[in-house]
Amino acid sequence: MLRAFPMLFLAALSLFARVPSMPSHHLSSLLIPGDTIYLDRKGKEINIRRMKSIIDTGQAITFIVKTTLTSDDPEESSVSGSKGKYNPISRREARKTEALIRQGEFREAHATGNLIKLWPLGIRRTDWGIVMKDNGEGDTSSADNREYGVTTDVEHNRKAYMGPVNDPYLTGTFVIVKTPANGYTDMHSHPSGKHNDHGFAQPPSKEDIDSASTAAYCTVFGMRSRLVYIYDRTGILAVLPIETYINK
């Protein structure tokens, strides 16, 4: 009996180490440090991976499958009210990646190159606190007709800014914010405001994409579309609801 004890103990440890992946059933309330959340291409939770050992990262890590939207996709134009420049993957690739995640084949899912890692949740919530001055109602108030954002300098210091008030009927659908000389705009909002049925485009503009950082992904909060657009210099890579972005 005493000789069998070490073997039983090792077997118990082996079972403990094989922590299963957890399907999405509103499990976010059960998150512990070291969890990894996976979202599909539309921002819906697919799976939560439990780490095999307790690693206190202080927060969960979130990945999203790249978008399959294109500039000509009816779904894109109906929500955003304008066409953005996308760098999508195929629907077949998206389905394959999402299936791997559901099956718990996380290593294989990452090997596809079809996953985008979101910024830490604390930063995302801080950014929301900056842009939420635009209440998303799309009226003519000053707050709903200007951009809010954050610039990052070469030393990685982030600084919030507020753009000038614009009128989409007079100035067009895009607000052009000058990129700082010693850094870049890593996050900003596109206003919800409207005037005479004219509104601001919600996806990143050509200027946004052309001036994106080469070192990190950038984000746009579409305050009217209620979507977050993640992009780099190749175009829009992922799209998800604001509600998911600030809570997962």
C-alpha positions as CSV (number, residue, x, y, z in Angstrom):
1,M,0.0,0.0,0.0
2,L,2.8,2.4,0.9
3,R,4.6,1.5,-2.4
4,A,1.5,2.3,-4.3
5,F,1.1,5.8,-2.8
6,P,3.7,7.6,-4.9
7,M,2.2,6.2,-8.1
8,L,-1.3,7.3,-7.0
9,F,0.0,10.7,-6.0
10,L,1.7,11.2,-9.4
11,A,-1.5,10.1,-11.2
12,A,-3.5,12.6,-9.2
13,L,-1.0,15.4,-10.2
14,S,-1.2,14.3,-13.8
15,L,-5.0,14.6,-13.7
16,F,-4.8,18.0,-12.0
17,A,-2.4,19.3,-14.7
18,R,-4.8,18.4,-17.5
19,V,-7.0,21.3,-16.8
20,P,-9.7,21.2,-19.5
21,S,-10.7,24.1,-21.7
22,M,-14.0,25.7,-20.7
23,P,-16.8,26.4,-23.3
24,S,-18.4,29.7,-23.2
25,H,-21.4,29.8,-20.9
26,H,-21.0,33.3,-19.4
27,L,-17.8,32.1,-17.7
28,S,-16.3,35.6,-17.6
29,S,-17.5,36.0,-14.0
30,L,-15.3,33.0,-13.1
31,L,-12.1,34.4,-14.6
32,I,-8.9,33.9,-12.6
33,P,-5.4,35.3,-13.4
34,G,-3.8,33.4,-16.2
35,D,-7.0,32.7,-18.1
36,T,-7.1,33.2,-21.9
37,I,-10.3,34.3,-23.5
38,Y,-11.0,33.5,-27.2
39,L,-13.5,35.5,-29.3
40,D,-14.8,34.6,-32.7
41,R,-14.6,37.0,-35.7
42,K,-17.7,38.8,-34.5
43,G,-16.5,39.1,-30.9
44,K,-18.6,36.3,-29.4
45,E,-16.8,34.2,-26.7
46,I,-15.8,30.8,-28.0
47,N,-13.7,29.3,-25.2
48,I,-11.8,30.1,-22.1
49,R,-8.5,28.3,-21.6
50,R,-7.4,27.4,-18.1
51,M,-3.7,27.5,-17.6
52,K,-2.0,24.3,-16.4
53,S,-0.3,26.2,-13.6
54,I,-1.3,29.2,-11.7
55,I,0.5,32.2,-13.2
56,D,-0.5,35.5,-11.7
57,T,-0.5,37.8,-14.7
58,G,-2.9,40.1,-12.8
59,Q,-5.5,39.8,-15.6
60,A,-6.9,37.5,-18.3
61,I,-5.5,37.6,-21.9
62,T,-7.9,38.0,-24.8
63,F,-7.6,36.9,-28.5
64,I,-10.0,37.6,-31.3
65,V,-10.2,35.8,-34.7
66,K,-9.5,38.2,-37.6
67,T,-12.4,39.6,-39.4
68,T,-13.8,38.3,-42.7
69,L,-15.5,41.6,-43.5
70,T,-14.7,43.4,-46.7
71,S,-15.4,46.9,-48.0
72,D,-18.1,45.5,-50.2
73,D,-19.8,43.4,-47.5
74,P,-23.4,44.5,-47.0
75,E,-23.0,43.8,-43.2
76,E,-20.1,46.3,-43.0
77,S,-21.8,49.2,-44.8
78,S,-25.2,48.7,-43.1
79,V,-23.6,49.0,-39.6
80,S,-20.8,51.5,-40.3
81,G,-22.5,53.8,-42.8
82,S,-19.4,53.9,-44.9
83,K,-16.7,51.6,-46.3
84,G,-13.5,50.9,-44.6
85,K,-10.2,49.4,-45.8
86,Y,-10.1,45.8,-44.6
87,N,-7.4,43.1,-44.5
88,P,-9.6,40.1,-43.9
89,I,-9.1,36.4,-43.8
90,S,-11.4,34.0,-45.7
91,R,-14.6,32.7,-44.0
92,R,-13.1,29.2,-44.5
93,E,-10.0,30.2,-42.5
94,A,-12.1,31.8,-39.8
95,R,-14.3,28.7,-39.4
96,K,-11.2,26.5,-39.2
97,T,-9.5,28.7,-36.5
98,E,-12.7,28.9,-34.5
99,A,-13.2,25.1,-34.7
100,L,-9.7,24.5,-33.4
101,I,-10.4,26.8,-30.4
102,R,-13.7,25.0,-29.6
103,Q,-11.8,21.7,-29.7
104,G,-9.2,23.0,-27.3
105,E,-6.4,22.9,-30.0
106,F,-5.0,26.2,-28.9
107,R,-1.5,25.7,-30.2
108,E,-2.8,24.8,-33.7
109,A,-5.2,27.8,-33.6
110,H,-2.3,30.2,-32.9
111,A,-0.2,28.6,-35.6
112,T,-2.8,29.8,-38.2
113,G,-1.8,33.4,-37.7
114,N,-5.5,34.3,-37.6
115,L,-5.6,35.6,-34.0
116,I,-5.2,39.1,-32.7
117,K,-4.2,39.8,-29.1
118,L,-6.2,42.6,-27.5
119,W,-4.6,45.2,-25.3
120,P,-4.9,44.5,-21.6
121,L,-8.4,45.0,-20.2
122,G,-7.2,47.8,-17.9
123,I,-6.0,49.8,-20.9
124,R,-9.2,49.1,-22.8
125,R,-11.4,50.3,-20.0
126,T,-9.2,53.4,-19.5
127,D,-9.7,54.2,-23.2
128,W,-13.4,53.8,-22.9
129,G,-13.4,56.2,-20.1
130,I,-11.9,58.8,-22.4
131,V,-14.2,58.3,-25.5
132,M,-17.5,57.8,-23.6
133,K,-17.9,61.6,-23.4
134,D,-19.6,61.0,-26.7
135,N,-22.8,59.2,-25.5
136,G,-23.4,57.6,-28.9
137,E,-26.8,59.3,-29.4
138,G,-25.6,61.0,-32.5
139,D,-27.1,64.4,-31.8
140,T,-25.7,67.9,-32.6
141,S,-24.0,68.4,-29.2
142,S,-20.4,69.3,-29.1
143,A,-19.5,66.1,-27.2
144,D,-21.0,64.0,-30.0
145,N,-19.2,65.8,-32.8
146,R,-15.5,65.6,-31.9
147,E,-12.9,62.9,-31.5
148,Y,-11.3,61.7,-28.3
149,G,-8.2,59.7,-28.3
150,V,-4.7,58.8,-26.9
151,T,-1.3,59.5,-28.4
152,T,1.8,57.5,-27.5
153,D,5.2,59.0,-27.7
154,V,8.6,57.3,-28.4
155,E,9.0,56.6,-24.7
156,H,5.6,54.8,-24.7
157,N,3.9,57.5,-22.6
158,R,0.2,57.7,-23.4
159,K,-1.6,61.1,-23.4
160,A,-5.3,61.7,-23.8
161,Y,-6.5,64.4,-26.2
162,M,-9.8,65.9,-27.4
163,G,-10.3,67.1,-31.0
164,P,-12.1,70.2,-32.2
165,V,-15.9,70.2,-32.8
166,N,-16.8,69.3,-36.4
167,D,-20.0,69.3,-38.4
168,P,-20.3,66.3,-40.8
169,Y,-22.7,68.3,-43.0
170,L,-20.0,70.9,-43.6
171,T,-16.7,69.2,-43.1
172,G,-17.3,65.7,-44.4
173,T,-17.5,62.2,-42.9
174,F,-14.0,62.0,-41.6
175,V,-12.3,64.1,-39.0
176,I,-8.5,64.5,-39.7
177,V,-6.4,64.6,-36.5
178,K,-2.8,65.5,-37.0
179,T,-0.4,62.7,-36.0
180,P,2.1,63.8,-33.3
181,A,5.6,64.3,-34.6
182,N,7.2,62.2,-31.9
183,G,4.7,59.4,-31.7
184,Y,1.4,58.1,-33.0
185,T,-2.3,58.0,-32.2
186,D,-2.9,54.5,-30.9
187,M,-6.6,54.9,-30.0
188,H,-9.3,57.4,-31.0
189,S,-13.1,57.6,-31.5
190,H,-15.2,58.5,-34.5
191,P,-18.1,60.7,-33.5
192,S,-21.7,59.6,-33.4
193,G,-23.0,63.1,-34.3
194,K,-25.3,63.7,-37.3
195,H,-26.5,66.8,-39.1
196,N,-29.1,66.8,-41.9
197,D,-28.7,63.0,-42.2
198,H,-25.0,63.4,-42.6
199,G,-22.8,61.5,-40.1
200,F,-19.2,60.7,-39.5
201,A,-17.7,57.5,-40.9
202,Q,-17.2,54.9,-38.2
203,P,-14.3,52.7,-39.5
204,P,-10.7,54.0,-39.6
205,S,-10.1,56.4,-42.4
206,K,-7.4,56.0,-45.1
207,E,-5.4,58.6,-43.1
208,D,-5.8,56.6,-39.9
209,I,-4.5,53.5,-41.6
210,D,-1.6,55.2,-43.4
211,S,-0.4,56.8,-40.2
212,A,-0.8,53.7,-38.0
213,S,2.0,52.6,-35.8
214,T,4.4,50.0,-37.2
215,A,5.0,48.7,-33.7
216,A,1.5,48.0,-32.4
217,Y,-2.2,47.7,-33.4
218,C,-4.3,50.8,-33.3
219,T,-8.0,51.0,-32.4
220,V,-11.0,53.2,-33.4
221,F,-14.2,53.4,-31.3
222,G,-17.1,53.8,-33.7
223,M,-19.4,55.7,-31.3
224,R,-22.5,55.4,-33.5
225,S,-21.9,51.9,-34.8
226,R,-20.9,50.8,-31.2
227,L,-18.0,48.8,-32.7
228,V,-14.3,48.8,-32.1
229,Y,-12.1,48.5,-35.2
230,I,-8.5,47.1,-34.7
231,Y,-6.2,48.0,-37.5
232,D,-2.6,48.5,-38.7
233,R,-1.1,49.8,-41.9
234,T,-2.5,46.9,-43.9
235,G,-6.1,47.8,-43.0
236,I,-8.8,46.7,-40.5
237,L,-7.9,43.4,-38.9
238,A,-10.7,42.7,-36.4
239,V,-14.1,44.2,-35.4
240,L,-16.1,43.6,-32.2
241,P,-18.8,45.3,-30.2
242,I,-17.7,48.0,-27.7
243,E,-19.5,46.1,-24.9
244,T,-17.3,43.0,-25.5
245,Y,-14.1,45.0,-25.9
246,I,-14.4,46.7,-22.5
247,N,-15.5,43.6,-20.6
248,K,-13.7,40.5,-21.9
